[in-house]
């Protein structure tokens, strides 16, 4: 583990502390979890962007056109 010193506006720090406490976390646990979630989200977005670059519109259209044009099964229809 390493120690990182960050500056936060006092109002943000108090809001984070209150939410963390309400959820049963320390400020450190909350900020670590938030940073981890952000890192994972950005890594996921980068992965999707890279996958999209590998995509082929012609192949997509080919497979999309192969899907039969039928009505959905009764179990797949949402009730309004």
Number of C-alpha atoms within 10 A of each C-alpha: 3 3 5 5 5 5 6 9 7 9 9 10 13 13 11 16 18 15 15 17 13 10 10 11 15 16 17 11 12 18 15 12 13 12 12 12 12 12 12 12 12 12 12 12 12 12 11 12 12 11 10 10 8 9 11 9 8 9 10 11 10 10 9 10 10 9 8 7 7 6 8 8 7 7 7 8 9 6 5 3
